[in-house]
Amino acid sequence: MIKFKLDRLLFEKGNMKIPKLQEMSGVNKNTLYAIYKGSITRVDVSVIDRICSALNVQPGDLMEYVKEESADAAQVQSYPFLG
């Protein structure tokens, strides 16, 4: 799954707030809050472009791929005596 690291980036940019990023990027504040909270499921490439441009970062600085564990693997880790 793709996870956004907007919270970390804003902190690194002097604890920048969403309204300031909205002003700089022109991205809707609700979209920015959803990205910040990790609740967004689809993002247009133009939004990623505007955020990256405003923060002077690369897309890889904004997002990361996190491998999801299968349910079986998660269960074995939760109950190591079963594995």
Beta strands, then each sheet from edge to edge (+ up, - down):
strand 1: 2-4
strand 2: 63-65
sheet 1: 1+ 2-
end
